Amino acid sequence: MSEPILDVRDLSVSLVGSGPPIGAVDRVNLTIGRGEVFGLVGESGCGKSLCALAIAGLLRQPMQVTGGQIMLGATDLATIPQRQMRRMRGDDVSMIFQEPMTALNPLMTVGDQIGEMFVLHRGLSRRAARKKAIEALDQVRVSSPERRINAYPHQLSGGMRQRVMIAIALACDPKLLIADEPTTALDVTIQAEIVELVLELCRAKGTAVMMISHDLGLVARICNRVAVMYAGQIVEERASAEIFNHPSHPYTRGLVDALPRLGRRLERGQRRLTEIAGVVPALHEFPEGCRFAARCPRVTSECTAASVPVTQLDGGGIVRCLHHV
Amino acid sequence: MLQLLLRRLAQAALTVFIVISLVFVLFSVIPGTFTSSLQADKRDVSQDVIERLEDELGLNDPLPVRFANYVTDLAQGDLGVSYATRRPVSDMLSGRIWASFKLACAAIFFAVCVGLPLGFIAAIRQGSWIDTAAMTFAVSGLSIPGFWAGLLLMYLFSLKLHLLPTFGYGSGGLSHLILPAITLGIAPMALLARTTRAAVLETLNADFIRTARSKGMSERRLVTRHLARNAFVLVLTTIGLQFGSMLGGSVVIEKLFAWPGVGSLLIDSVGLRDIPAVQGAILVIVLFFLLINTLVDLAYLVVDPRIRYN
């Protein structure tokens, strides 16, 4: 891997309320190289979005970073003052969200919303920012950008709005783009287009991408490396081809098996798609030992006795399982 | 937009017709007539006079005939002649409309200038003592009856502090306007504070606010550029409704402060069973409400690009 642009060490995020803090993300380690495309996968509620928000400094009460480092280059985002974080947000780290329908300000033209980035981080005048906004819209392949610049979000389709979001996020050529399920809310027909667009632009700008998704298939296809999260912990992290073809953790195995693939169901004589039985435990119900134990086909008594350490795999990568393959 | 105005006009005509019918029916059902009100207070009015009056005013005509006459006149812009003063109702109203309008504007001005910032600060500092204090204040404002608040204000500012006149219109200056305007504005102010707080909290949780944060802007810019306008859109309807119903709501307050507006005319006329004057006053109140509502709809066109009327 090339020199890391993002190095997250032992990141913990907790729900801090009146009682004792409840851990939601537990000592997560992530490294993303310059220009690398990194995938973070897991079910809803496993903590992947919290990780993303923590890195972007966007956690809101009652969620707080309760430990660890978030090194972006030489800066620890976990400890720098608000003011400095604000300057870096959007400029060095930016985000795309899941819901293009609601992620844009309904009362502002898309031109002003894109242009705002240049006003904030490049100190441009409104007029100059507008010119740059037209260029940015053109880059995300919105047709006749000089006209669309005056459109309000409700006048654009979901795919269009997500393009605008991408234009905003990449306006200042950030070092890292966090894409939190950027295509989940879109029509299947334009999902691939949007993903391709993000990857292409990031490649051109040298921006590293952290792609968050519950879709292991998508992530395995586009990412160099993939980390799988479960109940606030990373349970497996490897090169994407390996994780997809030879999943090591039973949970990853479950995710791979759950992907619908043409013809395979009939081959195996199944009548239903494969699923992982049970649900992710709630925050306050995380067990002492392996957090996947309750749903795991390979569970033994050791698994529930004490927390499971991380094992280094021979072919590179890590897994958090006593019975990994 | 022209279509909107035309539709509103038709709507107004229908509303006015229904309101007039209701008033006619009500006044035929409740005991007492204009002539019987003359005999109240043990005044000695001879039977002859009464009969001549009833004849002259057409009070002996059957209800449908009186109603038809009134509606015909109204359609020609004639509000009729007051039973009590024998003056055209339109003359009686013309001076009072301005007084009432001035009071309503001052009251909504007070309500917006205090309620909006109060709700805003409460939401931004949610859970702090400022929030608690502001909302306690707002609930009190909603709970205290207007006339009681008016009496308290009079007692404090006029009788004790001698800062403002107790009641009356004076020469139409500001000093006479302040107390009735505040009294009338307290409840709308409290309601606005609560609505604004809810609107700001809702907007704070919106996805686009998170997007705005992710762009790396200062809290000040976030609030002024992204939060305030979106929250205001949610509050605008409440402002309009409160403003619109202000003339109707000011009836008691006008009476309390001896304010020569439409409301006090209404109360006096109801006591006298002076139906043309009552109808005229109610007409003004209804039309004011419809007018303000239309203005709010037009305001939305300016504030919110998502709204188009066709």
Interface residues (C-beta under 8 A of the other chain):
Chain A: A56 L58 M85 R86 R87 M88 R89 G90 D91 S94 M95 F97 E99 T102 A103 L104 N105 P106 L107 M108 E116 M117 L120 H121 Y152 H154 M165 I168 A169
Chain B: A206 D207 F208 R210 T211 A212 R213 S214 K215 G216 M217 S218 R221 R225 H226 R229 N230 V233 V303 D304 P305 R306
